[in-house]
Amino acid sequence: MEQYFNAKGRKIRAIVFDFDETLYVSPNTRKLYIQYIKNTVMTLGGHSESASKALMEKLGFTESNKASPSFRASCEHFGITKQQWDEYRMDNFFEIDYENAHTVSLATLKRLKKTYPLFIASNEVKENVLKKAVKLNIDLSIFDDIYAPQKSQIGNYMDKKNIYLTIAKKLNINTKNLLVVGDRYKVDAQPMLEIGGNAVIIKHPEEIDTLETILTLE
């Protein structure tokens, strides 16, 4: 677990969770994701398989680089517009190995909920988040709100920094009192740290069980 705290005394008043690879992990997800992105680049960008692989390696989309940037932020380097990508992923849903996935502990979320408002901020299409949650048996009703682009929001995409600012404004709190829990520094942590918030990067949802201990440390 990587910890990035700006708040003195870690006075956190709300927690924002990423969804994919945070509230769950699934075997071979990275391999499946890289294949999915390669197919996307070949389909939308019109590149050959070898050219697609070369571009992906250059931009950090490899199986070994789990900290790669979001594809949406990089898609134009592949000759793909953000709108093309948004429209494509509506009907080309990235599936995972649900049967062997490990998910966040509901008991842990319920304990955290007693002290903190809980939110989800995801780059995944909201309809897909809901589908995955059902298949993974993740109870989303415990969260105060879910921020994710909907199918009807094509062209009106909200990035994570704006989501974090929106949550802080909604709760009438300072951004230094926000904590994001995610799996990628650039995508999840960096936008929060840029606005003075706090971040924890995890590799497995079981690490969420330790948040209560971390947040009580002075």
C-alpha positions in Angstrom: 0.0 0.0 0.0 1.3 3.4 -1.0 0.1 6.4 1.2 0.1 10.0 0.2 -1.3 12.3 3.0 -1.5 16.1 2.9 -3.9 16.5 5.8 -2.3 17.0 9.1 -3.5 14.4 11.6 -5.1 12.7 8.6 -8.5 14.3 9.3 -10.4 12.6 6.6 -14.1 13.3 6.3 -15.0 11.4 3.1 -13.6 8.5 1.1 -13.7 8.1 -2.7 -13.1 4.7 -4.2 -12.1 3.8 -7.7 -14.0 0.7 -8.9 -12.0 -1.4 -11.3 -9.1 -3.2 -9.7 -9.9 -1.5 -6.4 -13.2 -2.8 -5.1 -12.3 -6.0 -6.8 -9.4 -7.8 -8.5 -9.7 -10.5 -11.1 -7.2 -13.0 -12.4 -5.6 -12.1 -15.7 -7.3 -8.7 -15.7 -4.2 -6.9 -17.0 -3.6 -9.5 -19.8 -7.3 -9.2 -20.8 -7.2 -5.4 -20.6 -4.1 -5.1 -22.8 -5.8 -7.4 -25.4 -8.9 -5.3 -25.2 -7.0 -2.1 -25.8 -5.0 -3.7 -28.7 -8.3 -4.7 -30.4 -9.6 -1.2 -29.8 -6.5 0.4 -31.3 -6.7 -1.9 -34.3 -10.4 -1.4 -34.8 -10.7 2.4 -34.3 -7.2 3.5 -35.2 -6.8 1.2 -38.2 -3.4 0.1 -37.2 -1.9 -3.3 -37.8 -1.3 -5.6 -34.9 2.4 -5.0 -34.9 2.0 -1.2 -35.1 -0.6 -1.3 -32.3 1.7 -3.2 -30.0 4.6 -0.8 -30.8 2.4 2.3 -30.0 1.1 0.7 -26.8 4.6 -0.2 -25.6 5.7 3.4 -26.2 2.8 4.8 -24.2 3.1 2.3 -21.4 0.2 0.0 -22.2 1.9 -3.3 -21.4 1.1 -6.2 -19.1 4.0 -5.3 -16.8 3.1 -1.6 -16.4 0.1 -1.7 -14.1 0.5 2.1 -13.6 -0.3 2.9 -17.2 -2.3 6.1 -17.9 -6.0 6.0 -18.7 -6.7 5.0 -22.3 -9.1 8.0 -22.7 -6.3 10.4 -21.8 -4.0 8.8 -24.4 -6.3 7.7 -27.2 -5.5 10.6 -29.5 -1.9 9.3 -29.7 -3.4 6.3 -31.4 -5.3 8.4 -33.9 -8.6 7.9 -32.0 -10.8 10.7 -30.7 -12.2 10.7 -27.2 -15.7 10.6 -28.6 -14.8 7.5 -30.7 -13.5 5.8 -27.7 -16.5 6.7 -25.5 -18.9 5.5 -28.2 -17.0 2.3 -28.8 -16.8 1.1 -25.2 -20.6 1.5 -24.8 -21.1 -1.5 -27.0 -17.8 -3.3 -26.4 -17.9 -4.1 -22.7 -14.6 -5.2 -21.1 -15.4 -8.4 -19.3 -13.4 -10.0 -16.5 -13.1 -13.4 -14.8 -16.0 -12.9 -12.4 -16.0 -16.4 -11.0 -12.5 -16.1 -9.5 -12.5 -12.4 -8.6 -11.7 -11.2 -5.1 -14.0 -8.4 -3.9 -14.0 -5.8 -1.1 -15.4 -6.9 2.3 -18.9 -5.6 2.8 -18.4 -5.7 6.5 -15.4 -3.3 6.1 -17.4 -0.9 4.0 -20.2 -0.9 6.5 -17.8 0.0 9.3 -16.2 2.8 7.2 -19.7 4.1 6.4 -20.4 4.7 10.1 -17.7 7.4 10.1 -17.3 8.5 6.4 -19.5 9.3 3.5 -18.4 6.8 0.7 -18.3 7.5 -3.0 -17.2 5.8 -6.2 -15.4 7.7 -8.9 -14.8 5.6 -12.0 -13.7 6.1 -15.6 -15.8 3.1 -16.6 -19.2 3.7 -18.1 -21.7 3.7 -15.2 -24.0 1.2 -16.8 -21.0 -1.2 -17.0 -20.1 -0.5 -13.3 -23.6 -1.5 -12.4 -23.4 -4.7 -14.4 -20.1 -5.7 -12.9 -21.2 -5.0 -9.4 -24.2 -7.4 -9.8 -22.0 -10.1 -11.2 -19.4 -9.5 -8.4 -22.0 -9.3 -5.7 -20.8 -5.8 -4.6 -23.5 -3.9 -2.8 -23.4 -0.4 -4.3 -26.2 0.9 -2.1 -23.7 1.5 0.7 -22.2 4.4 -1.4 -23.6 7.9 -1.2 -23.1 8.4 -4.9 -21.4 6.9 -8.0 -19.6 9.2 -10.3 -19.1 7.6 -13.7 -19.8 8.7 -17.3 -23.2 7.5 -18.5 -24.1 6.6 -22.0 -26.1 9.8 -22.3 -23.0 11.9 -21.3 -20.9 11.4 -24.4 -19.1 14.7 -25.0 -19.7 15.8 -21.5 -17.1 13.7 -19.7 -16.1 14.7 -16.1 -12.5 13.9 -15.2 -11.6 12.6 -11.7 -10.2 15.9 -10.5 -13.5 17.6 -11.2 -15.3 14.7 -9.5 -13.2 15.1 -6.4 -13.9 18.9 -6.4 -17.6 18.2 -6.9 -17.7 15.8 -3.9 -15.9 18.3 -1.7 -18.3 21.1 -2.7 -21.3 18.8 -2.1 -20.2 17.9 1.4 -19.0 21.5 2.1 -15.5 20.3 3.1 -12.0 21.2 2.1 -10.3 19.0 -0.4 -7.6 18.3 2.2 -10.3 16.3 4.0 -10.8 13.9 1.1 -9.2 10.6 0.6 -9.2 8.6 -2.6 -8.5 4.8 -2.7 -7.4 3.5 -6.1 -5.0 1.2 -7.9 -3.2 3.7 -10.2 -1.2 6.7 -9.1 -1.6 8.8 -12.3 -5.3 8.1 -12.7 -6.5 8.0 -9.2 -4.0 9.6 -6.8 -2.4 12.4 -8.8 -5.6 14.3 -9.6 -6.5 14.2 -5.8 -3.0 15.3 -4.7 -3.1 18.2 -7.2 -6.0 19.7 -5.3 -4.5 19.1 -1.9 -6.3 15.9 -1.1 -5.0 12.5 0.1 -4.6 9.2 -1.6 -3.9 5.5 -0.9 -2.9 3.1 -3.7 -3.7 -0.5 -3.2 -3.0 -3.8 -5.1 -5.8 -5.9 -3.5 -9.2 -5.0 -2.0 -8.3 -6.8 1.2 -6.0 -3.8 1.9 -9.1 -1.7 2.4 -9.5 -3.6 5.6 -6.5 -1.6 7.0 -8.0 1.8 6.3 -9.6 2.1 9.6 -6.3 1.7 11.4 -4.5 4.1 9.1 -7.1 6.8 9.4 -7.0 6.7 13.2 -3.2 7.4 13.3 -2.3 10.9 14.4 
